[in-house]
């Protein structure tokens, strides 16, 4: 996904491995998000080694951007 996505950008959840989830201490999307579903970006936080994506549908949770692709 575009790590510089703006508010309102649509992304598709592609699944998440244990490594992707734990890298950077992100919240676990498994059991919350549905693989293949479309979600709306609230904002992203681009860091040196990873990017967090915050979704409008899940306020306060941060997910690893590698678990998403542009919709």
Secondary structure, DSSP 4 states (H G I P E B T S, - for coil): --TTPPTT-EEEE----HHHHHGGG----BTTB-TT-EEEEEEEEE-SS-EEEEETTSTT--EEGGGEEE-
